[in-house]
Amino acid sequence: MKTSLSLALALLAVLVCLGPAHDRTARPAPPRAAGPSDTPAVVDHIGGAVHAVALREVGGCALAFAGGGPRLVVWDVCDAGRPREVGRSAPLPDVVLGVALSGPHALVAAGRAGLRVFDIADPVRPTEVGAVDAPPDADGEDEAIGLAVDGHHVFVALGARGVAVVDVSDPARPRETGRWHVPFRGTAFAVAAGAGRAFVADGDAGLVVLDVSDPAHPREVGALGAAGGQHLFATAVAAAGTTVYVAGGPHLWAVDVADPASPRPAGPPLTDALTDGKALALAGDDLFVVRVASLRSAAYALRLARVDARAPGDLRQTGATELAMPLDDVFALNAPRIGLAAGGGFVWLAAASLGLEAITVDAAGAPPNPLGALRLHAAFGPATHAAAVTRHGDAFLVPNGARDVQRFAAGPDDRLRYDARVLIAGFAVDAAVDGELAYIADGGLSIARVGSFDASRANMPLAHVAFDGGAVDVAVRGHRAYVADIGAGVHVVDVAASQHPAVMGRLPGIDRAAAVAVDGDRLAVASGAAVAVYDLAGTGGPALVSTAATAGLVEDVAIAGADVLAVGDGAGLTLLRLAGDRLDVLGTLDTGPGARRVAVAGDRAYVASTVGVVVVADIADRSAPRLVATLPLPGEASGVAVAGDRLVVAARG
């Protein structure tokens, strides 16, 4: 009998997932035949990081069109303190990284999904009407990371692939008319456009000026890569008449482009040490710049500054505010993934996993002390950094990076619904559930009573255990929790008293561990380029049974009876079997780069990959596993769970 497997997908970006369940201990079910119906199909998505925002004034109020993971989400922001979601699109094949508005249409840069055109005449129902895909070629795949609109043309920043010019005069049939290819050192991070010119923030190559009067043949007419002995690194750009503002690294430059062939600095840069400029927005005489700031103790923040731009040759900062930033965002921001828009007395900051932030702009005469001209007004957004997913009855727990662990329910209509959350002190990357208790690997071990989560407030853990290394996974059997520590092996914790857990020691023979999984009296451990299996039944404590080497580093393990599955980047999928005191490798399957998590159900294995796919493998013959399907997903798949005929995937982005 053939059965179909549907996929419920939730993103963070920050990311959240739910639906079905992460079954690391599922017993083999009767074999089923492979076929077209084995290919998963996405049925829902929830959550996601916010990387882009654009504003539109409507009858004295405003609508904010923002990314929400792979969706375009429309917010009524007339009352910035109480924003209200009024509409959302269907999920796109990749995460929304840029939004621009043109008449009744929204143009969306959607990463590997290219340029998407939406009809927003009815903002309650944003509807995709056209697209220009980002097809792979011999050099790789285009990735739309930013865009600008001028008339009927959209200029799409494609990173190392340059800038594409797209004609959207017929929104239902957008077409690429020309392309500018970046020089050897460049990366087109962002683009601004106007009056037959496009201005490209081109990374190490600085600011590049393009003549786009002939959209079929965009050509470089000028560039500025250094000034006054200082390198001009460009990751964000905004244009106003003959002045172009460029941010990158610690510097903000105003560049005079009256002569496009010879762009020159209008004055010295405005410098903020130990920062990296990410986004710019103009509002009248004000220029707003957002930077990632490196603080003390390896902490980071988003620093939003207000700059007086009335005299481009003499830029002056008049105020600033900061938002603490999770490390998972910092390390995902090598390319600009922060959005900014200004209007109506507010600055709207698309702050990745922090969601969409509304920040009040005080009158220009406000005292220019560090927080005088700007202050935090409100924060909201479906921000999730989905790192994994674990089943809890009919619900699912999603460790959410540096923020919390969230619980979601999946109804009979295949819709994912946010249920409740528990705050954590560390960085939540995985969780295990035993009865009504959740055990959360967050650098240490946090224990929470998920059966009594209060959906109306943020819940707190019952207890927390700190470790010197870094706890990244946990498995529970009886009154023992086994905590994988990337720098210290596997900790054994007595959790009989949930509010007073006690560390009993560490497993012998392991000095680092990336993952653990338990089934009955057997514990499987991923340790470097090897898998170890322990017997938990002995009265003398856990005893090492056997180990086996793999072709590469192991990121995750699953165990079902005598069968062990291991996955890792470079190792692919490895199938092992425990026979007596020997652990043998039976077969392997190349699942491509980025293999991160594995779940097993019957004769199917599901491998989540950080390159944005879930690989479905037939493992009925353990010695010869074979590929059944590859499902592309938005973001980076970071966790997977199975429940019946439903698959739930956590995806960062």
C-alpha positions as CSV (number, residue, x, y, z in Angstrom):
1,M,0.0,0.0,0.0
2,K,1.3,3.5,-0.9
3,T,0.9,6.3,1.6
4,S,1.5,10.0,1.0
5,L,3.5,12.1,3.3
6,S,2.7,15.7,3.7
7,L,5.0,18.3,5.1
8,A,4.2,21.0,7.6
9,L,6.9,23.6,7.6
10,A,7.7,26.3,10.0
11,L,10.5,28.8,9.9
12,L,12.1,30.9,12.2
13,A,14.1,33.3,10.6
14,V,14.0,33.3,13.5
15,L,12.0,29.9,12.6
16,V,9.4,27.7,14.1
17,C,8.1,24.4,13.1
18,L,5.3,22.1,14.0
19,G,3.0,19.5,12.8
20,P,4.0,16.0,13.2
21,A,6.8,14.6,15.3
22,H,10.5,13.9,15.7
23,D,10.6,10.1,16.3
24,R,14.2,9.0,17.1
25,T,13.0,5.8,18.6
26,A,10.3,4.6,16.2
27,R,10.1,0.8,15.8
28,P,10.3,-0.4,12.2
29,A,6.8,-0.6,10.6
30,P,5.8,-3.0,7.7
31,P,7.6,-2.0,4.5
32,R,5.8,0.1,2.0
33,A,6.4,0.6,-1.7
34,A,8.1,3.7,-3.0
35,G,6.3,5.8,-5.5
36,P,5.3,9.3,-6.6
37,S,3.0,9.5,-3.5
38,D,6.1,9.2,-1.3
39,T,7.1,12.7,-2.3
40,P,6.2,15.1,0.5
41,A,4.0,18.1,-0.2
42,V,4.0,21.3,1.9
43,V,0.6,21.8,3.7
44,D,1.4,24.7,6.1
45,H,4.0,27.0,7.5
46,I,4.3,29.2,10.6
47,G,6.8,31.7,11.8
48,G,10.0,33.0,10.2
49,A,12.5,35.8,10.6
50,V,11.7,39.3,9.3
51,H,14.4,40.5,6.9
52,A,12.6,43.2,4.8
53,V,9.9,45.9,5.2
54,A,8.3,48.6,3.0
55,L,5.7,51.2,4.0
56,R,2.7,52.7,2.3
57,E,0.6,55.6,3.5
58,V,-3.1,54.8,3.3
59,G,-5.7,57.5,4.2
60,G,-3.6,59.0,7.0
61,C,-2.5,55.6,8.3
62,A,0.1,53.2,7.1
63,L,0.5,49.6,6.0
64,A,3.8,47.7,6.5
65,F,4.6,45.0,3.9
66,A,7.1,42.8,5.6
67,G,8.7,39.4,5.1
68,G,7.7,36.7,7.5
69,G,10.0,33.8,6.7
70,P,8.8,32.7,3.2
71,R,5.6,34.9,3.2
72,L,4.7,38.5,2.5
73,V,2.9,39.7,5.5
74,V,0.8,42.9,5.6
75,W,0.4,44.8,8.9
76,D,-1.9,47.7,9.8
77,V,0.4,50.0,11.7
78,C,-2.0,52.9,12.2
79,D,-1.5,52.3,15.9
80,A,2.2,51.4,16.1
81,G,1.8,50.2,19.7
82,R,-0.9,47.7,18.6
83,P,0.0,46.6,15.1
84,R,-2.5,44.2,13.5
85,E,-1.8,41.6,10.8
86,V,-4.4,42.0,8.0
87,G,-3.1,39.7,5.3
88,R,-0.4,37.2,4.3
89,S,0.6,35.5,1.1
90,A,1.0,31.8,0.6
91,P,4.5,30.5,1.4
92,L,7.1,31.1,-1.3
93,P,9.9,28.5,-2.1
94,D,12.4,30.6,-0.2
95,V,12.7,33.4,2.4
96,V,11.7,37.0,1.7
97,L,14.9,39.1,1.8
98,G,13.7,42.3,0.1
99,V,10.4,44.2,-0.5
100,A,9.6,47.2,-2.7
101,L,6.3,48.8,-3.6
102,S,5.1,50.1,-7.0
103,G,1.5,51.1,-7.5
104,P,-0.8,48.2,-6.7
105,H,2.1,45.7,-6.7
106,A,4.7,44.5,-4.2
107,L,8.0,43.3,-5.6
108,V,9.7,40.7,-3.5
109,A,13.3,39.4,-3.5
110,A,12.9,35.8,-2.4
111,G,16.4,34.3,-2.3
112,R,16.7,31.2,-4.5
113,A,13.0,31.8,-5.5
114,G,14.1,34.9,-7.5
115,L,11.8,37.9,-8.0
116,R,8.1,37.6,-7.1
117,V,5.4,40.0,-8.1
118,F,2.3,40.4,-5.8
119,D,-1.0,42.2,-6.4
120,I,-1.7,44.2,-3.2
121,A,-4.7,46.1,-4.4
122,D,-6.5,44.2,-1.7
123,P,-3.9,44.1,1.2
124,V,-6.0,41.4,3.0
125,R,-5.2,39.0,0.2
126,P,-1.7,39.6,-1.3
127,T,-1.7,37.4,-4.4
128,E,1.3,36.4,-6.4
129,V,0.7,37.2,-10.1
130,G,4.1,36.8,-11.7
131,A,7.7,35.6,-11.1
132,V,11.2,35.5,-12.5
133,D,12.8,32.4,-11.2
134,A,16.4,32.1,-10.2
135,P,17.5,29.1,-12.4
136,P,20.8,27.4,-11.7
137,D,23.5,27.4,-14.4
138,A,27.0,26.2,-14.7
139,D,28.2,28.7,-12.0
140,G,25.5,28.0,-9.5
141,E,22.2,29.5,-8.6
142,D,21.0,33.1,-8.5
143,E,19.9,34.4,-5.1
144,A,17.8,37.5,-5.0
145,I,18.8,39.4,-1.8
146,G,17.7,43.0,-2.5
147,L,15.9,45.1,-5.0
148,A,15.0,48.6,-6.1
149,V,12.2,49.9,-8.4
150,D,12.4,52.7,-11.0
151,G,9.3,53.0,-13.2
152,H,8.5,49.7,-14.9
153,H,11.9,48.2,-14.1
154,V,13.1,46.3,-11.1
155,F,16.8,46.0,-10.3
156,V,17.6,42.8,-8.4
157,A,20.8,42.4,-6.4
158,L,22.0,38.8,-6.9
159,G,25.1,38.8,-4.7
160,A,28.1,37.4,-6.6
161,R,25.9,37.0,-9.7
162,G,25.5,40.8,-10.2
163,V,22.3,42.8,-10.8
164,A,19.4,41.7,-13.0
165,V,17.2,44.2,-14.8
166,V,13.6,43.0,-14.9
167,D,10.8,44.6,-16.9
168,V,7.5,44.4,-14.9
169,S,5.3,46.5,-17.2
170,D,3.2,43.4,-17.5
171,P,3.2,42.2,-13.8
172,A,1.9,38.8,-14.8
173,R,4.8,38.3,-17.2
174,P,7.9,39.9,-15.7
175,R,11.0,39.2,-17.8
176,E,14.7,39.8,-17.3
177,T,16.0,42.2,-20.0
178,G,19.6,42.5,-19.0
179,R,22.2,41.8,-16.4
180,W,25.3,43.5,-15.0
181,H,28.0,41.1,-13.8
182,V,30.1,42.0,-10.8
183,P,33.9,42.4,-11.1
184,F,36.1,39.7,-9.6
185,R,36.1,41.1,-6.0
186,G,32.5,42.3,-5.9
187,T,29.3,41.1,-4.3
188,A,26.0,43.0,-5.2
189,F,24.5,43.2,-1.7
190,A,22.0,46.0,-2.3
191,V,20.9,48.4,-5.1
192,A,19.2,51.8,-5.3
193,A,17.9,53.3,-8.6
194,G,16.6,56.5,-10.2
195,A,16.8,58.7,-13.3
196,G,18.4,56.1,-15.5
197,R,21.0,55.1,-13.0
198,A,21.4,52.2,-10.6
199,F,23.7,52.4,-7.6
200,V,25.2,49.1,-6.4
201,A,26.6,48.4,-2.9
202,D,29.2,46.0,-4.3
203,G,31.0,44.7,-1.2
204,D,34.8,44.9,-1.5
205,A,34.4,46.7,-4.8
206,G,32.7,49.7,-3.1
207,L,30.0,51.7,-4.8
208,V,29.4,51.1,-8.5
209,V,27.3,53.4,-10.7
210,L,25.4,51.8,-13.6
211,D,23.9,53.4,-16.7
212,V,20.5,51.6,-17.1
213,S,19.0,53.9,-19.7
214,D,19.1,50.9,-22.0
215,P,17.7,48.2,-19.7
216,A,18.9,45.5,-22.1
217,H,22.5,46.6,-21.6
218,P,23.3,47.9,-18.1
219,R,26.8,49.1,-18.0
220,E,29.2,50.4,-15.4
221,V,30.1,54.1,-15.8
222,G,31.7,54.9,-12.5
223,A,32.9,53.4,-9.2
224,L,34.3,54.4,-5.9
225,G,36.3,51.9,-3.9
226,A,38.5,54.0,-1.7
227,A,38.8,57.6,-0.5
228,G,41.3,59.4,1.7
229,G,43.3,56.3,2.1
230,Q,40.2,54.4,3.5
231,H,38.7,51.4,1.8
232,L,35.0,51.9,1.0
233,F,33.3,48.6,1.7
234,A,29.6,48.7,0.7
235,T,26.7,46.6,1.9
236,A,23.8,49.1,2.0
237,V,22.9,52.0,-0.3
238,A,20.3,54.8,-0.5
239,A,19.9,57.6,-3.1
240,A,18.6,61.1,-3.0
241,G,19.1,63.3,-6.1
242,T,22.8,63.6,-6.8
243,T,23.8,62.2,-3.4
244,V,24.2,58.5,-2.7
245,Y,24.6,57.2,0.9
246,V,26.7,54.1,1.4
247,A,27.1,52.0,4.5
248,G,29.5,49.1,5.1
249,G,31.9,48.1,7.9
250,P,32.2,51.0,10.4
251,H,31.7,53.8,7.9
252,L,28.8,55.8,6.5
253,W,29.6,57.8,3.4
254,A,27.8,60.5,1.4
255,V,28.9,60.3,-2.2
256,D,28.4,63.0,-4.8
257,V,27.3,61.4,-8.1
258,A,26.5,64.6,-10.0
259,D,29.1,63.3,-12.5
260,P,28.3,59.5,-12.6
261,A,31.6,58.8,-14.2
262,S,33.5,60.3,-11.3
263,P,31.7,59.6,-8.0
264,R,33.5,61.3,-5.1
265,P,33.0,61.6,-1.3
266,A,30.9,64.6,-0.4
267,G,32.9,64.7,2.9
268,P,34.5,62.5,5.5
269,P,32.7,59.3,6.5
270,L,30.7,59.1,9.7
271,T,32.4,56.3,11.6
272,D,31.2,54.0,14.4
273,A,34.0,51.7,15.4
274,L,33.4,47.9,15.8
275,T,30.2,48.0,13.8
276,D,29.1,46.7,10.4
277,G,26.5,48.7,8.4
278,K,23.5,46.7,7.2
279,A,20.7,48.9,6.0
280,L,19.8,52.6,5.2
281,A,16.5,54.5,4.9
282,L,15.9,58.2,4.1
283,A,13.0,60.3,5.5
284,G,13.2,64.0,4.7
285,D,16.4,65.5,6.2
286,D,17.0,62.3,8.2
287,L,19.0,59.3,7.3
288,F,18.7,56.2,9.4
289,V,21.4,53.6,9.4
290,V,21.3,50.2,11.2
291,R,24.5,48.4,12.1
292,V,25.5,45.2,13.9
293,A,27.6,46.4,16.8
294,S,30.1,44.2,18.6
295,L,29.8,44.8,22.4
296,R,31.8,43.6,25.3
297,S,31.7,39.9,26.4
298,A,31.2,38.7,22.9
299,A,27.7,40.2,22.9
300,Y,26.1,41.9,19.8
301,A,23.4,44.5,19.2
302,L,21.5,46.1,16.4
303,R,22.4,49.8,16.6
304,L,20.0,52.2,14.9
305,A,21.3,55.7,14.4
306,R,19.6,58.9,13.2
307,V,21.8,61.1,11.0
308,D,21.3,64.7,10.0
309,A,21.7,64.6,6.2
310,R,20.9,68.2,5.4
311,A,24.6,68.8,4.7
312,P,25.9,65.6,3.0
313,G,29.5,66.8,3.4
314,D,29.1,67.1,7.2
315,L,27.1,64.1,8.4
316,R,26.2,64.3,12.1
317,Q,24.6,61.6,14.3
318,T,21.7,63.0,16.4
319,G,20.6,59.9,18.3
320,A,20.8,56.2,18.5
321,T,19.3,53.2,20.2
322,E,20.3,49.5,20.5
323,L,18.5,46.2,20.5
324,A,20.2,43.1,21.9
325,M,20.9,40.7,19.2
326,P,20.9,36.8,19.3
327,L,24.2,35.3,18.2
328,D,22.3,33.1,15.7
329,D,21.3,36.2,13.9
330,V,24.9,37.7,14.0
331,F,26.4,34.7,12.3
332,A,23.7,34.7,9.6
333,L,24.3,38.3,8.6
334,N,27.3,38.0,6.3
335,A,24.9,39.3,3.7
336,P,22.5,42.2,4.6
337,R,19.5,40.5,6.1
338,I,18.1,43.5,8.0
339,G,15.4,45.8,6.5
340,L,14.6,49.4,7.3
341,A,11.8,51.8,6.4
342,A,10.9,55.3,7.8
343,G,7.7,57.3,7.8
344,G,4.9,58.7,9.9
345,G,7.1,59.5,12.9
346,F,8.4,55.9,13.1
347,V,11.3,53.8,11.9
348,W,10.4,50.3,11.1
349,L,13.2,47.8,11.6
350,A,13.0,44.3,10.1
351,A,15.3,42.8,12.7
352,A,15.6,39.1,11.7
353,S,14.6,36.9,14.6
354,L,13.7,40.0,16.7
355,G,10.7,40.5,14.4
356,L,9.5,43.9,13.2
357,E,10.3,46.7,15.5
358,A,8.5,50.1,15.6
359,I,10.8,52.8,16.9
360,T,9.5,56.4,17.7
361,V,11.4,59.3,16.0
362,D,11.3,62.3,18.3
363,A,11.3,65.9,17.1
364,A,14.5,67.1,15.5
365,G,15.2,69.3,18.5
366,A,15.3,66.5,21.0
367,P,18.5,66.3,23.1
368,P,21.1,64.3,21.1
369,N,22.1,62.0,24.0
370,P,22.6,58.3,23.1
371,L,18.9,57.5,23.5
372,G,17.3,61.0,23.2
373,A,16.3,61.1,19.6
374,L,15.2,57.5,19.3
375,R,13.5,55.2,21.7
376,L,11.9,51.8,21.5
377,H,8.2,52.0,21.0
378,A,6.9,48.5,20.3
379,A,8.1,45.1,19.0
380,F,6.1,42.4,17.3
381,G,6.4,39.8,14.6
382,P,6.4,36.0,14.1
383,A,10.1,35.7,14.9
384,T,11.4,32.2,15.4
385,H,14.9,30.7,15.1
386,A,13.7,27.1,14.7
387,A,16.6,24.9,15.7
388,A,14.9,21.5,16.1
389,V,11.5,20.0,16.6
390,T,10.2,17.5,19.2
391,R,6.8,15.8,19.5
392,H,4.7,16.3,22.6
393,G,1.5,14.4,22.2
394,D,-0.5,16.2,19.5
395,A,1.8,19.3,19.8
396,F,5.4,20.1,19.0
397,L,8.2,21.8,20.9
398,V,10.5,24.0,18.9
399,P,13.8,25.2,20.5
400,N,14.1,28.8,19.3
401,G,17.7,29.8,19.7
402,A,18.5,32.5,22.1
403,R,14.9,33.4,22.8
404,D,12.7,30.5,24.1
405,V,11.2,27.2,23.4
406,Q,7.8,27.4,21.7
407,R,4.9,24.9,21.6
408,F,2.6,24.5,18.6
409,A,-0.4,22.5,17.9
410,A,-1.4,20.9,14.5
411,G,-5.2,20.7,14.0
412,P,-7.2,18.3,11.8
413,D,-7.1,21.0,9.2
414,D,-3.3,20.7,8.9
415,R,-2.8,24.2,10.2
416,L,-0.1,25.0,12.7
417,R,-1.1,27.2,15.7
418,Y,1.2,28.8,18.3
419,D,0.3,27.5,21.7
420,A,2.7,28.7,24.4
421,R,6.4,29.2,25.2
422,V,9.0,28.9,28.0
423,L,11.8,31.3,28.3
424,I,15.4,30.0,28.6
425,A,18.6,31.5,29.8
426,G,20.9,29.9,27.2
427,F,20.7,29.0,23.5
428,A,18.1,26.4,22.9
429,V,19.1,23.9,20.2
430,D,17.2,20.7,21.0
431,A,14.7,19.2,23.5
432,A,13.4,15.9,24.6
433,V,10.0,15.2,26.2
434,D,9.2,12.6,28.9
435,G,5.6,12.7,30.2
436,E,4.8,16.3,31.1
437,L,8.4,17.5,31.3
438,A,10.6,18.9,28.6
439,Y,14.4,18.7,28.9
440,I,16.0,21.5,26.9
441,A,19.6,21.6,25.7
442,D,20.5,25.3,25.8
443,G,24.2,25.3,26.6
444,G,23.1,23.7,29.9
445,L,20.0,21.7,30.7
446,S,16.7,23.4,31.5
447,I,13.7,21.5,32.7
448,A,10.1,22.8,32.1
449,R,6.7,21.5,32.8
450,V,5.1,21.6,29.3
451,G,1.9,20.0,30.3
452,S,0.9,23.1,32.2
453,F,2.2,25.8,29.9
454,D,0.1,29.0,30.2
455,A,-0.5,30.4,26.8
456,S,-1.2,33.9,28.1
457,R,2.3,34.5,29.4
458,A,6.0,33.5,29.1
459,N,6.6,30.4,31.3
460,M,9.8,29.8,33.2
461,P,11.8,26.6,33.6
462,L,11.6,24.6,36.8
463,A,15.3,24.2,37.0
464,H,18.6,24.7,35.1
465,V,21.9,22.9,35.2
466,A,25.0,24.7,33.8
467,F,27.9,23.0,32.2
468,D,31.4,24.2,31.3
469,G,31.2,23.0,27.7
470,G,28.1,23.5,25.6
471,A,25.0,21.2,25.8
472,V,23.6,20.7,22.3
473,D,21.3,17.6,22.6
474,V,19.5,15.6,25.3
475,A,17.8,12.2,25.6
476,V,15.8,10.9,28.6
477,R,15.2,7.4,30.0
478,G,13.5,7.0,33.3
479,H,15.0,9.3,35.9
480,R,18.2,10.0,33.9
481,A,18.9,12.6,31.3
482,Y,21.8,12.1,28.9
483,V,23.1,15.5,27.7
484,A,25.4,15.7,24.7
485,D,28.1,18.4,25.3
486,I,30.1,19.5,22.3
487,G,33.1,20.1,24.5
488,A,32.8,17.6,27.4
489,G,31.1,14.4,26.2
490,V,27.9,13.2,27.6
491,H,26.7,14.3,31.1
492,V,24.4,12.0,33.1
493,V,21.9,13.9,35.2
494,D,19.5,12.5,37.8
495,V,16.2,14.2,37.1
496,A,14.0,12.2,39.6
497,A,13.4,15.5,41.4
498,S,12.7,17.8,38.4
499,Q,13.2,21.0,40.4
500,H,16.5,19.8,41.8
501,P,18.4,17.9,39.1
502,A,21.8,16.5,40.1
503,V,24.8,15.8,37.8
504,M,26.0,12.3,38.4
505,G,29.0,12.3,36.1
506,R,29.9,11.7,32.4
507,L,29.8,8.6,30.2
508,P,33.2,6.8,29.9
509,G,35.1,6.9,26.7
510,I,33.6,10.1,25.2
511,D,35.2,13.5,25.4
512,R,32.9,15.3,22.9
513,A,29.3,14.7,21.7
514,A,27.1,16.3,19.1
515,A,23.9,14.2,19.6
516,V,22.3,11.5,21.6
517,A,19.3,9.2,21.1
518,V,17.8,6.5,23.3
519,D,15.7,3.4,22.7
520,G,15.0,1.0,25.5
521,D,18.2,0.1,27.2
522,R,20.4,1.5,24.4
523,L,21.9,4.9,24.0
524,A,23.5,6.1,20.7
525,V,26.0,8.9,20.8
526,A,27.5,11.0,17.9
527,S,31.1,11.7,18.7
528,G,33.3,13.2,16.0
529,A,33.5,10.9,13.1
530,A,32.2,8.0,15.0
531,V,29.0,6.5,16.7
532,A,29.1,4.9,20.1
533,V,26.4,2.7,21.7
534,Y,26.0,2.3,25.4
535,D,24.0,-0.3,27.5
536,L,21.9,1.5,30.1
537,A,20.5,-1.6,31.8
538,G,23.5,-2.6,34.0
539,T,23.5,-1.9,37.8
540,G,27.0,-0.4,37.5
541,G,25.8,2.4,35.2
542,P,26.1,3.0,31.5
543,A,28.6,0.7,29.8
544,L,30.1,1.2,26.4
545,V,29.1,-1.7,24.0
546,S,30.8,-0.7,20.8
547,T,31.8,2.1,18.5
548,A,32.0,2.5,14.7
549,A,33.8,5.0,12.5
550,T,31.9,7.0,9.8
551,A,33.1,8.8,6.7
552,G,32.8,12.2,8.3
553,L,31.6,14.1,11.3
554,V,28.3,13.0,12.7
555,E,25.7,15.7,13.5
556,D,22.8,13.5,14.6
557,V,21.8,10.0,15.4
558,A,18.6,7.9,15.6
559,I,18.2,4.5,17.1
560,A,15.5,1.8,16.7
561,G,16.2,-1.5,18.3
562,A,19.5,-2.8,16.9
563,D,19.5,-0.3,14.1
564,V,21.3,3.0,14.3
565,L,21.2,5.9,11.8
566,A,23.8,8.7,11.6
567,V,24.0,11.8,9.5
568,G,26.5,14.6,9.0
569,D,27.9,17.0,6.5
570,G,30.4,14.9,4.6
571,A,29.2,11.7,6.1
572,G,25.8,11.6,4.5
573,L,23.5,9.0,5.8
574,T,25.1,6.0,7.5
575,L,23.2,2.9,8.5
576,L,24.6,0.7,11.3
577,R,23.5,-2.4,13.2
578,L,24.4,-3.6,16.7
579,A,25.1,-7.4,16.7
580,G,26.1,-8.5,20.1
581,D,29.0,-6.3,21.2
582,R,29.8,-5.2,17.6
583,L,28.5,-2.1,15.8
584,D,28.8,-2.6,12.0
585,V,28.3,-0.2,9.2
586,L,25.8,-1.8,6.8
587,G,25.3,0.9,4.1
588,T,25.7,4.6,3.3
589,L,23.9,7.1,1.1
590,D,25.2,10.4,-0.2
591,T,22.5,12.9,0.8
592,G,24.4,16.0,-0.4
593,P,26.0,18.7,1.6
594,G,24.7,20.0,4.9
595,A,23.1,16.9,6.4
596,R,22.0,18.0,9.9
597,R,19.2,16.0,11.4
598,V,17.6,12.6,10.9
599,A,14.2,11.1,11.7
600,V,13.1,7.5,11.0
601,A,9.7,5.9,10.5
602,G,9.5,2.4,9.2
603,D,11.6,2.0,6.1
604,R,11.9,5.7,5.5
605,A,14.6,8.1,6.8
606,Y,14.2,11.8,6.5
607,V,17.4,13.9,6.5
608,A,17.2,17.7,7.1
609,S,19.9,19.6,5.4
610,T,21.2,23.1,6.0
611,V,21.3,23.7,2.2
612,G,17.5,23.9,2.4
613,V,16.2,20.4,1.5
614,V,14.8,17.4,3.2
615,V,16.1,14.1,1.7
616,V,13.7,11.1,1.8
617,A,15.6,7.8,1.7
618,D,14.3,4.2,1.4
619,I,16.2,2.2,4.0
620,A,14.2,-1.1,3.7
621,D,17.5,-2.7,2.6
622,R,19.9,-1.3,5.2
623,S,22.9,-2.4,3.0
624,A,21.7,-0.4,0.0
625,P,19.7,2.7,1.0
626,R,18.4,4.7,-1.9
627,L,17.1,8.2,-2.6
628,V,13.3,8.5,-2.9
629,A,12.8,12.2,-3.0
630,T,14.4,15.6,-2.3
631,L,12.1,18.4,-1.1
632,P,13.4,21.9,-1.4
633,L,12.5,24.2,1.4
634,P,12.8,27.9,2.4
635,G,15.7,28.6,4.7
636,E,18.1,26.0,6.2
637,A,16.4,22.8,7.4
638,S,17.6,22.3,11.0
639,G,15.2,19.7,12.4
640,V,12.7,17.1,11.3
641,A,10.0,15.1,13.0
642,V,7.6,12.4,11.9
643,A,4.0,11.7,13.2
644,G,1.9,9.3,11.1
645,D,1.7,10.7,7.6
646,R,2.9,14.1,8.6
647,L,6.4,15.5,8.6
648,V,7.4,18.7,10.5
649,V,10.5,20.5,9.6
650,A,12.3,23.3,11.5
651,A,14.0,25.7,9.2
652,R,16.2,28.7,10.0
653,G,15.4,31.8,8.1
